[in-house]
């Protein structure tokens, strides 16, 4: 109930944004904290699984959610805790790319240039 009360007080129904969620997290809303901590836990498991499949040492994470430094620390903590048994001798490095609305578009353009112009 805490989450619903806070969100309805802060924004009209249907207008919940990432800024609203991060503000609720910073203010200590228990419902939002629980949801975000669970999401980070499962994200770290997925990152570890993918890095094992493609054998990478560094993963770059990008998203507005990681403007919150506590969530970055939690992701790195969970990532270290959920290392695969077969990959116990290697440590995955997670880099957080600062959030910008244009980063995804720039990365896509760079990938297109690389695939179409640089590998011809």
JOBELWO-V484885 format. One record per residue. N is the residue number from 0. PSI is psi in degrees with one decimal (* if undefined). D_LAST is the distance of its C-alpha to the last C-alpha in Angstrom with 2 decimals. Layout:
n->N psi->PSI d_last->D_LAST
n->N psi->PSI d_last->D_LAST
This chain:
n->0 psi->-29.3 d_last->57.49
n->1 psi->-44.8 d_last->56.67
n->2 psi->-46.9 d_last->53.15
n->3 psi->-41.1 d_last->54.39
n->4 psi->-46.3 d_last->57.11
n->5 psi->-47.6 d_last->54.85
n->6 psi->-42.5 d_last->52.07
n->7 psi->-31.3 d_last->54.60
n->8 psi->-36.0 d_last->56.28
n->9 psi->-41.6 d_last->53.12
n->10 psi->155.3 d_last->51.22
n->11 psi->153.9 d_last->52.07
n->12 psi->137.0 d_last->51.14
n->13 psi->-6.4 d_last->47.55
n->14 psi->32.9 d_last->46.39
n->15 psi->124.8 d_last->45.42
n->16 psi->173.4 d_last->42.40
n->17 psi->-32.3 d_last->40.69
n->18 psi->-39.8 d_last->42.85
n->19 psi->-43.1 d_last->45.93
n->20 psi->-44.6 d_last->44.92
n->21 psi->-36.2 d_last->44.26
n->22 psi->-42.7 d_last->47.55
n->23 psi->-39.1 d_last->49.41
n->24 psi->-46.3 d_last->47.90
n->25 psi->-31.2 d_last->48.98
n->26 psi->-4.7 d_last->52.44
n->27 psi->23.1 d_last->52.85
n->28 psi->116.2 d_last->52.75
n->29 psi->-38.7 d_last->53.24
n->30 psi->-45.0 d_last->51.49
n->31 psi->-42.1 d_last->48.32
n->32 psi->-45.7 d_last->48.42
n->33 psi->-46.3 d_last->48.76
n->34 psi->-46.6 d_last->45.91
n->35 psi->-38.8 d_last->43.50
n->36 psi->-39.4 d_last->44.53
n->37 psi->-41.0 d_last->43.98
n->38 psi->-42.3 d_last->40.56
n->39 psi->-40.5 d_last->39.58
n->40 psi->-48.0 d_last->40.97
n->41 psi->-31.0 d_last->38.94
n->42 psi->-42.1 d_last->35.76
n->43 psi->-36.8 d_last->36.24
n->44 psi->-43.8 d_last->36.77
n->45 psi->-42.3 d_last->33.57
n->46 psi->-44.4 d_last->31.58
n->47 psi->-42.0 d_last->33.19
n->48 psi->-45.2 d_last->32.48
n->49 psi->-41.5 d_last->28.78
n->50 psi->-29.4 d_last->28.43
n->51 psi->-40.3 d_last->30.18
n->52 psi->-39.1 d_last->27.92
n->53 psi->3.9 d_last->24.63
n->54 psi->63.3 d_last->26.36
n->55 psi->152.4 d_last->25.72
n->56 psi->-22.7 d_last->28.08
n->57 psi->135.5 d_last->27.46
n->58 psi->133.4 d_last->27.37
n->59 psi->125.0 d_last->27.00
n->60 psi->136.5 d_last->29.37
n->61 psi->129.4 d_last->29.47
n->62 psi->151.8 d_last->32.21
n->63 psi->-24.2 d_last->35.27
n->64 psi->-30.0 d_last->37.46
n->65 psi->17.5 d_last->36.75
n->66 psi->-20.1 d_last->38.38
n->67 psi->113.3 d_last->41.45
n->68 psi->-29.7 d_last->41.70
n->69 psi->-33.9 d_last->43.94
n->70 psi->-32.7 d_last->41.26
n->71 psi->-48.6 d_last->38.76
n->72 psi->-40.0 d_last->41.44
n->73 psi->-40.2 d_last->42.22
n->74 psi->-45.5 d_last->38.62
n->75 psi->-38.5 d_last->38.42
n->76 psi->-47.7 d_last->41.88
n->77 psi->-36.3 d_last->41.09
n->78 psi->-42.0 d_last->37.81
n->79 psi->-33.5 d_last->39.83
n->80 psi->-31.8 d_last->42.51
n->81 psi->32.3 d_last->40.32
n->82 psi->137.1 d_last->38.40
n->83 psi->147.3 d_last->37.85
n->84 psi->-41.6 d_last->40.31
n->85 psi->-19.8 d_last->37.67
n->86 psi->23.6 d_last->35.83
n->87 psi->-25.1 d_last->39.03
n->88 psi->-9.9 d_last->38.15
n->89 psi->147.9 d_last->35.13
n->90 psi->131.4 d_last->35.31
n->91 psi->132.1 d_last->32.71
n->92 psi->126.0 d_last->32.01
n->93 psi->121.5 d_last->31.81
n->94 psi->136.2 d_last->30.70
n->95 psi->118.3 d_last->31.73
n->96 psi->126.1 d_last->29.51
n->97 psi->139.1 d_last->31.91
n->98 psi->135.9 d_last->31.98
n->99 psi->145.2 d_last->30.80
n->100 psi->-18.1 d_last->30.25
n->101 psi->-7.1 d_last->26.92
n->102 psi->-42.0 d_last->25.31
n->103 psi->-42.4 d_last->23.96
n->104 psi->-40.0 d_last->22.40
n->105 psi->-41.2 d_last->20.84
n->106 psi->-41.0 d_last->19.38
n->107 psi->-41.9 d_last->17.96
n->108 psi->-42.0 d_last->16.38
n->109 psi->-39.5 d_last->14.90
n->110 psi->-41.4 d_last->13.50
n->111 psi->-43.5 d_last->11.99
n->112 psi->-44.7 d_last->10.41
n->113 psi->-45.9 d_last->9.08
n->114 psi->-39.8 d_last->7.83
n->115 psi->-30.6 d_last->6.50
n->116 psi->-38.0 d_last->5.74
n->117 psi->-17.0 d_last->5.72
n->118 psi->11.4 d_last->3.80
n->119 psi->* d_last->0.00
